Amino acid sequence: MCQIHIAQSEADDVAMADRAYDTAQKAVEALRAQADELIAEVMAELRFNLRKRDTPNRRRIIRTYGATYSYLAGEPVDAGDAAVEAEASAEPEA
């Protein structure tokens, strides 16, 4: 009989945690547009302030803020771009 009460209590805890999670997700969703706007503003300011630097240096600095870049086929890779160099070395040779 005691195990039934424990199981019911744990089930109630899960339901409450699930409701709390849903509430938190709705709060985050409500802030999404504001966060996206702020990110866009920061990136625009970074690009403006770095506009006179060479492209590889500008990319390196902006990457420290979490931006990612993808190279087009045949496009030269920035010197020291470890992520791209690691991908290239992991590709099997034909």
Order of alpha helices (4+ residues) and beta strands (2+ residues): alpha-alpha-alpha
